[in-house]
Amino acid sequence: MGRRALEFCVAHPDTEPGTATVVTRLEQLVARAEDTATAQRNGLLQVGAASERKRELRRSMRAGPIAHLSQVGRAAAREEHELGTAFRSSKPGSNTFMSFRTAARSMAAAAESGKEVLLRHGLSQPVLDEFAGMLEQYDAAVALGNEGRTAHVGATRELRGAGREIARTVRVMDARNRQRFAGDGQLLGSWISASTVLGV
């Protein structure tokens, strides 16, 4: 609505100085709202990309390093019972990203602390290294998602404020434009259409 009202005012300029000031204000508000809407969308895209990356990494970790560590942990449990228990209780099976991250980190820490025993039962150092790298990538995806969410929420809040200001500014212009176009039904109808919010 702000963009339509601005386009109408530019197409039908008013010589009255007060109106020109209000049109300039509307132009600034519309530009700010458009920039903020872009930031809001970018934040949403960032959150979506981070979620997809976390899903990919979770699948890869479960099929690769976590499956390997679970099997090695089971074998090592015959020698050191605590290791088997740690891997069994740490196996990430929850659906939430945060609980998966916590469980996977716990499993990696248990593998590092019991590495000597686990190596005797088939632990692959390259798999353990890959697991550490994947966990770092997972943390980076979590940080990216948090950053995107913060940007999106902040932009949404700012966009609501800009929307209220735009609506207030257009209401200020409404009486003057209705007066200007009182004798021209077509232009009056165009203004009313341009200054109407079509949906929420």
Wavefront OBJ file of the C-alpha trace (Angstrom):
o trace
v 0.000 0.000 0.000
v 2.837 2.397 0.826
v 4.485 1.730 -2.525
v 1.183 2.238 -4.414
v 0.403 5.465 -2.540
v 3.910 6.769 -3.233
v 3.665 5.945 -6.946
v 0.297 7.737 -7.095
v 1.723 10.858 -5.414
v 4.739 10.913 -7.733
v 2.456 10.558 -10.764
v 0.144 13.326 -9.450
v 2.421 15.819 -7.630
v 0.954 18.402 -5.258
v 2.292 21.969 -5.203
v 1.365 22.393 -1.534
v 4.666 22.417 0.492
v 3.293 20.385 3.422
v 2.283 17.559 1.108
v 5.718 17.489 -0.524
v 7.293 16.976 2.906
v 4.926 14.101 3.653
v 5.644 12.487 0.265
v 9.389 12.659 0.989
v 8.761 11.037 4.378
v 6.696 8.295 2.719
v 9.464 7.686 0.188
v 11.997 7.202 3.001
v 9.660 4.886 4.915
v 8.935 2.735 1.858
v 12.675 2.434 1.102
v 13.348 1.458 4.718
v 10.529 -1.113 4.670
v 11.812 -2.659 1.443
v 15.368 -2.942 2.818
v 14.017 -4.455 6.019
v 11.843 -6.926 4.098
v 14.960 -8.048 2.222
v 16.822 -8.520 5.520
v 13.855 -10.468 6.896
v 13.800 -12.778 3.865
v 17.584 -13.278 3.992
v 17.284 -14.248 7.663
v 14.632 -16.832 6.808
v 16.772 -18.230 3.978
v 19.732 -18.455 6.342
v 17.659 -20.373 8.905
v 16.424 -22.753 6.210
v 19.926 -23.352 4.837
v 21.277 -23.988 8.346
v 18.482 -26.468 9.127
v 19.113 -28.360 5.890
v 22.851 -28.501 6.606
v 22.216 -29.783 10.135
v 19.933 -32.514 8.739
v 22.585 -33.560 6.198
v 25.310 -33.663 8.828
v 23.122 -35.582 11.262
v 22.384 -38.235 8.618
v 26.083 -38.477 7.694
v 27.202 -38.720 11.322
v 24.641 -41.399 12.167
v 25.526 -43.521 9.142
v 29.295 -43.020 9.498
v 31.155 -42.089 12.692
v 28.326 -42.720 15.154
v 27.574 -46.184 13.740
v 31.314 -46.987 13.833
v 31.751 -45.764 17.405
v 28.672 -47.666 18.575
v 30.030 -50.931 17.176
v 33.533 -50.335 18.555
v 32.030 -49.348 21.914
v 30.049 -52.590 22.034
v 33.182 -54.613 21.362
v 35.188 -52.618 23.937
v 32.465 -53.109 26.571
v 33.717 -56.650 27.149
v 36.997 -55.198 28.358
v 35.748 -51.965 29.935
v 32.065 -51.958 30.790
v 31.820 -48.175 31.297
v 32.811 -47.539 27.673
v 30.001 -49.672 26.311
v 27.509 -47.971 28.583
v 28.754 -44.516 27.628
v 28.331 -45.212 23.928
v 24.968 -46.882 24.346
v 23.541 -44.071 26.487
v 25.171 -41.396 24.303
v 23.825 -42.707 21.013
v 22.042 -39.714 19.471
v 18.514 -40.779 18.663
v 16.498 -37.710 19.513
v 14.801 -35.611 16.865
v 15.841 -32.210 18.208
v 19.018 -30.633 16.850
v 20.175 -29.538 20.293
v 19.829 -32.929 21.966
v 21.527 -34.580 18.993
v 24.405 -32.114 19.262
v 24.764 -32.738 22.996
v 24.675 -36.529 22.603
v 27.101 -36.513 19.663
v 29.561 -34.284 21.565
v 29.281 -36.606 24.564
v 30.008 -39.604 22.334
v 33.040 -37.870 20.788
v 34.370 -36.968 24.245
v 33.919 -40.574 25.437
v 35.783 -41.799 22.337
v 38.670 -39.416 23.015
v 38.939 -40.342 26.698
v 38.736 -44.101 26.002
v 40.727 -44.025 22.780
v 43.454 -46.373 24.016
v 40.984 -49.185 24.704
v 38.851 -48.427 21.662
v 41.852 -48.567 19.312
v 42.447 -52.173 20.420
v 38.870 -52.984 19.349
v 38.981 -51.425 15.889
v 38.535 -47.697 16.394
v 39.561 -45.858 13.221
v 41.436 -42.647 13.930
v 40.433 -41.117 10.545
v 36.765 -41.791 11.374
v 37.213 -40.133 14.768
v 38.904 -37.144 13.089
v 36.099 -36.932 10.540
v 33.578 -36.996 13.409
v 35.341 -34.056 15.092
v 35.266 -32.106 11.803
v 31.576 -32.866 11.289
v 30.792 -31.678 14.806
v 32.568 -28.400 14.060
v 30.532 -28.027 10.872
v 27.388 -28.814 12.853
v 28.248 -26.083 15.374
v 28.838 -23.654 12.497
v 25.399 -24.542 11.056
v 23.812 -23.978 14.484
v 25.525 -20.560 14.706
v 24.369 -19.686 11.174
v 20.789 -20.625 12.051
v 20.883 -18.581 15.254
v 22.267 -15.579 13.372
v 19.570 -15.894 10.700
v 16.823 -16.235 13.289
v 18.053 -13.143 15.125
v 18.168 -11.161 11.874
v 14.709 -12.374 10.846
v 13.088 -11.587 14.196
v 14.718 -8.143 14.364
v 13.707 -7.335 10.788
v 10.140 -8.523 11.408
v 9.852 -6.242 14.403
v 11.282 -3.293 12.473
v 9.012 -4.041 9.511
v 5.924 -3.884 11.734
v 7.030 -0.464 12.988
v 7.710 0.762 9.446
v 4.303 -0.532 8.348
v 2.568 1.429 11.114
v 4.499 4.581 10.146
v 3.609 4.126 6.470
v -0.076 3.701 7.318
v 0.011 6.811 9.530
v 1.738 8.846 6.796
v -0.765 7.762 4.139
v -3.651 8.693 6.460
v -2.096 12.174 6.768
v -2.117 12.446 2.945
v -5.645 11.085 2.578
v -7.647 14.229 3.430
v -5.557 16.397 1.113
v -5.868 13.997 -1.818
v -9.596 13.572 -1.295
v -9.877 17.381 -1.393
v -7.665 17.664 -4.500
v -9.574 15.058 -6.482
v -13.122 15.694 -5.206
v -14.192 16.766 -8.693
v -12.420 13.927 -10.531
v -14.062 10.587 -9.727
v -11.453 8.545 -11.617
v -8.424 10.039 -9.818
v -10.239 9.956 -6.474
v -11.013 6.271 -7.028
v -7.374 5.649 -7.987
v -6.180 7.336 -4.776
v -8.623 5.385 -2.616
v -7.496 2.145 -4.266
v -3.808 3.030 -3.878
v -4.178 3.990 -0.218
v -6.184 0.916 0.820
v -4.485 -2.015 2.528
v -5.549 -5.010 0.444
v -4.773 -7.670 3.045
v -3.191 -8.259 6.417
l 1 2 3 4 5 6 7 8 9 10 11 12 13 14 15 16 17 18 19 20 21 22 23 24 25 26 27 28 29 30 31 32 33 34 35 36 37 38 39 40 41 42 43 44 45 46 47 48 49 50 51 52 53 54 55 56 57 58 59 60 61 62 63 64 65 66 67 68 69 70 71 72 73 74 75 76 77 78 79 80 81 82 83 84 85 86 87 88 89 90 91 92 93 94 95 96 97 98 99 100 101 102 103 104 105 106 107 108 109 110 111 112 113 114 115 116 117 118 119 120 121 122 123 124 125 126 127 128 129 130 131 132 133 134 135 136 137 138 139 140 141 142 143 144 145 146 147 148 149 150 151 152 153 154 155 156 157 158 159 160 161 162 163 164 165 166 167 168 169 170 171 172 173 174 175 176 177 178 179 180 181 182 183 184 185 186 187 188 189 190 191 192 193 194 195 196 197 198 199 200
